Amino acid sequence: MNFPIMRHYFSTNNYLMGMRKIETEFGCYNIYDIERSICDMLRLESDIEIGIVDKIKINEN
């Protein structure tokens, strides 16, 4: 794959917000809940495809 890698910085409080641990048969993983994921996408909307942001905004109502 050939795509740009961008580093984003978060404070500790923001980094931990919305984080959950999930256990699977393959191990334990840290994941972000759907609300956190959507907030991150909207916050970084200039970096993602506009069509994706528009679909999220339609579905949030």
C-alpha contacts under 8 A as a table, 3 or more apart, distances in Angstrom:
res1	aa1	res2	aa2	distance
10	F	13	N	7.96
10	F	14	N	5.86
10	F	15	Y	5.57
11	S	14	N	5.26
11	S	15	Y	5.97
12	T	15	Y	4.96
12	T	16	L	6.22
13	N	16	L	5.41
13	N	17	M	6.19
14	N	17	M	5.11
15	Y	19	M	7.84
16	L	19	M	5.46
17	M	36	R	7.36
18	G	32	Y	5.36
18	G	33	D	5.44
18	G	35	E	7.35
18	G	36	R	5.43
19	M	30	N	6.49
19	M	31	I	5.59
19	M	32	Y	4.44
19	M	33	D	6.35
20	R	30	N	5.63
20	R	31	I	5.35
20	R	32	Y	5.97
20	R	33	D	6.84
21	K	28	C	6.69
21	K	29	Y	5.56
21	K	30	N	4.55
21	K	31	I	6.17
22	I	28	C	5.69
22	I	29	Y	5.35
22	I	30	N	6.37
22	I	31	I	7.06
23	E	26	F	7.79
23	E	27	G	5.81
23	E	28	C	4.31
23	E	29	Y	6.34
24	T	27	G	5.29
24	T	28	C	6.19
24	T	29	Y	7.98
32	Y	36	R	6.08
32	Y	37	S	6.33
33	D	36	R	5.50
33	D	37	S	6.34
34	I	37	S	5.00
34	I	38	I	6.15
35	E	38	I	5.26
35	E	39	C	6.19
36	R	39	C	5.07
36	R	40	D	6.14
37	S	40	D	5.19
37	S	41	M	6.26
38	I	41	M	5.06
38	I	42	L	6.18
38	I	56	I	7.52
39	C	42	L	5.16
39	C	43	R	5.99
40	D	43	R	5.02
40	D	44	L	6.07
41	M	44	L	5.17
41	M	45	E	5.67
41	M	48	I	7.38
41	M	53	V	7.37
42	L	45	E	4.83
42	L	53	V	6.65
44	L	47	D	5.51
44	L	48	I	6.91
45	E	48	I	5.20
45	E	49	E	7.41
45	E	50	I	7.20
45	E	53	V	6.64
46	S	49	E	7.77
46	S	50	I	7.84
48	I	52	I	7.42
48	I	53	V	7.60
49	E	52	I	5.62
49	E	53	V	6.87
50	I	53	V	5.18
50	I	54	D	6.24
51	G	54	D	5.12
51	G	55	K	6.30
52	I	55	K	5.24
52	I	56	I	6.37
53	V	56	I	5.14
53	V	57	K	6.27
54	D	57	K	5.14
54	D	58	I	6.27
55	K	58	I	5.16
55	K	59	N	6.26
56	I	59	N	5.20
56	I	60	E	6.21
57	K	60	E	5.37
57	K	61	N	7.46
58	I	61	N	6.37
